[in-house]
Amino acid sequence: MSEFTIDAHEHDQIRVLSLKGYLDAHTAPQLESSFQRELESGRYKLIVNFRDLDYISSAGLGVFMQFIEEVRKHDGDIKLANMSKRVYNVFDLLGFPVLFEIFEDEKEALLSFQNKS
Amino acid sequence: MTRISKTALLAGTGFGFGFLILFHVILKAYGKLDFWGLDLIRFVVILLTFSGIAAASWLNEQRGEDNPLRHLGILIAVGFVILVLSGLLSSSSSGSFYLEDGKWIPTTYGSLFISIILAFLAGTAAVLACIRIVFLVFIKRNRKTQRNVIFFVSTLGANLVMAGIVGSPSEDVFFVVSPFSEILFAASVIAIMIIASRMPWIAYLTKQEKLQGLLLSFFGSIFFTLNTIFSMESTNQLAQSLTYLHPALRLFVAISFLLAAVYLTVCFASTLFHLPTAEAFDRKKAELSTMHNLSKLVKNVFNQDELLTTAASLSRQICEADGAWIEIDARVARPGNAETIGQGHAAPRNTTWTAISDSMNKDDMQRVVAALSRVYTMDPSPQNKPLVIQNAARDKRITALQGSKLPVGSITAFPLQTHDKVIGRLYAFKRMNYGFDRDNLNSLSAFADQVAIAVENHWLITALMEGQRLEQELLVARQMQQKLLPATLPSSPVFDMAARSIPAHEVGGDYYDVVRIDDDRIGITVGDVSGKSVSAALYMAETKGIFQSLTKFLSDPRHVLQRMNEALYGTIERNSFVSLLYAVLDTRRGVVEFARAGHCPLLWIHGREWQFLRPDGIGLGLDGGAIFEETLAVETVKLQPGDIIIMYTDGVSEARNSDGEEFGYTRLAEAALDLQRDSAEFLLDGILERIHDFTRSDVIEDDLTLLILIWKGN
């Protein structure tokens, strides 16, 4: 049904997951297992790039909540970047901007990781 | 046949018989009654009398009963009786006729009676023989059968008519003096040959029946050959008696007996030739009936145990094996079935099996099963190929079995395959070496496919039934969830309220509720649990419980939401959350005070203006407390008469049409402005209709909830 793909690459020991397509209850498990893999291999500095994401549902938002606690416990973070206005509105409505750092683009997110360390 | 027609036929026959006796007595008494018409009357009476016997015999036969041996038996009995009678009479009363003027005249009245009775019985026997043979011919008939029978009956009729019309023939020769008579007789002989050339029913007899048939046809052919000779030979008492009654009768009897003699002789030879293949034929028939049983079995697919037991027992029958069993790989078995599969303890891991054997106890069977399953597990390549071990004692593939003294000589196994998957195996073994021939293997292979299909069907049907059960349970859940929503909403002269919640699936995560706090204040909430269907519905029920209990002693929106967040954060899964709006309407002051926990903004329509109000606040269950409390803001609205407050879930604002466009906030507000505002219920219906017109779809993608409050003022 709805297409959803994740492209992962690494940038200065920071993992960037680029999402594409529709993130909803059907595709959320895909993102879940991606996060799972990153955490299992001990990578806790994560950036999620939303540039090509067309749609996100509440189930999609839930995935970020599921992992943020553990990531932060290991001095890491999940930073969000390149959101379209529509996707941002969904995050915003639920109050995510107070829970996650959201950046205009990937570079800013990378910079914020590097400044911190 | 009715009683009346039976009586009529009997009476007719009796009358005919009486007439013939009388006729001949008069004939003897007066010497000659010489006019041609009398002879014709005699012929017609004879014809009618025997036609009556034929009709009675034909009608008396149970139709549809195709037992060739029964017909043969009757034939033999008839032939035997006539042979004995004519034999006895010829020896006891030789010279009962003398020839005068080319005609047989009985010497005494006694011999007159005896010969008429003999002729009458012989005629009846001929009729019965003909009818029985016609019955035999019609077994497994084909297109030509009826034509052949008609041909024979026609030649017979032609013979008789010729004999009857030409009149009193010479007595010492068989044929009526006419060149046509010989041609017609020859035609009858040809018809007899044609009829006797086809006996398909012999092949279908079992070996036992074939032996019986052989015996019956052997004696039958002898009896009828002798009878035929006696009826043709002019010096014989039988021939003389028949001719005395009427030469045409003699002709009829001769042709009928000839038919029986030829037919039975061919029958004997044919059965003899079929004997060597009788066993193979029996086996094929057994296989066919086994297949037939299986197709019955396929219908009864509700119990896998029964299915496998019957299948194992049938596979044993098919190849006359000493034991058979069926293994189902539990890894491919559908979940939910695995617990009921199998008898005994699964020998190889991950499989369950059902075994049938007369010659082996359970433990021994288990050892064979274990030894054989190892053949497959050791060598991965033949997983979907049949396995044949003809000499178990020598075969290197099953060393585990050797020295075990188990009575196993040859073993074969076939994979049970559905599509590309091997779901299990069918095994069979025999005590003797080289027990499985090619026919056995072919039948077992075909049977294995049938079993695989049956098992697959069983799985599909159980899955289907399981699905239906879940559907039923979801229906109950839906009814229960509907009861979690308020059955009635408070009504008052100062406001009008309406609400509706439509789940996208059987159950959903949307929630709305209204509580009366005190005389002046009413608490209103609309919420949305993240996720879909069942899990969302469970959290929705929890949310309702928390809301109902908190509003008993709290009224301030901030406090209510803070406490709700604490309660939910402690119990809800980390990836789930609840967005919720909580408003308190003060009916005395006309004020709405509300807070928003990550929920869709509240729509306030004020005259011709509209406004979406979204005070800060994050969803319930996202944060343990500090951030939630810091961000939560409360907003107050002072209502004027005619103002409308609309609370909803994202199923309304995000309802999409086929282009992926969302219904959105603006359309919602404009709909509320456009529509009649007198009744909250009408307005609600109107907005839902607008959404439906927009999406042009009867399928709701997301749970949808809409609550409307129209303020009328004091």
HADDOCK unambig.tbl for C-alpha pairs under 7 A between the chains (distance, minus, plus):
assign (segid A and resid 25 and name CA) (segid B and resid 531 and name CA) 6.68 0.50 0.50
assign (segid A and resid 58 and name CA) (segid B and resid 530 and name CA) 5.38 0.50 0.50
assign (segid A and resid 58 and name CA) (segid B and resid 531 and name CA) 6.59 0.50 0.50
assign (segid A and resid 59 and name CA) (segid B and resid 530 and name CA) 5.98 0.50 0.50
assign (segid A and resid 59 and name CA) (segid B and resid 531 and name CA) 5.08 0.50 0.50
assign (segid A and resid 62 and name CA) (segid B and resid 575 and name CA) 4.03 0.50 0.50
assign (segid A and resid 62 and name CA) (segid B and resid 576 and name CA) 5.57 0.50 0.50
assign (segid A and resid 63 and name CA) (segid B and resid 575 and name CA) 5.57 0.50 0.50
assign (segid A and resid 65 and name CA) (segid B and resid 574 and name CA) 6.15 0.50 0.50
assign (segid A and resid 65 and name CA) (segid B and resid 575 and name CA) 5.32 0.50 0.50
assign (segid A and resid 66 and name CA) (segid B and resid 574 and name CA) 4.92 0.50 0.50
assign (segid A and resid 66 and name CA) (segid B and resid 575 and name CA) 4.49 0.50 0.50
assign (segid A and resid 93 and name CA) (segid B and resid 598 and name CA) 5.36 0.50 0.50
assign (segid A and resid 93 and name CA) (segid B and resid 599 and name CA) 6.45 0.50 0.50
assign (segid A and resid 93 and name CA) (segid B and resid 600 and name CA) 6.75 0.50 0.50
assign (segid A and resid 94 and name CA) (segid B and resid 598 and name CA) 3.72 0.50 0.50
assign (segid A and resid 94 and name CA) (segid B and resid 599 and name CA) 6.33 0.50 0.50
assign (segid A and resid 94 and name CA) (segid B and resid 618 and name CA) 5.22 0.50 0.50
assign (segid A and resid 94 and name CA) (segid B and resid 619 and name CA) 5.31 0.50 0.50
assign (segid A and resid 95 and name CA) (segid B and resid 598 and name CA) 5.62 0.50 0.50
assign (segid A and resid 95 and name CA) (segid B and resid 617 and name CA) 6.14 0.50 0.50
assign (segid A and resid 95 and name CA) (segid B and resid 618 and name CA) 4.10 0.50 0.50
assign (segid A and resid 95 and name CA) (segid B and resid 619 and name CA) 6.51 0.50 0.50
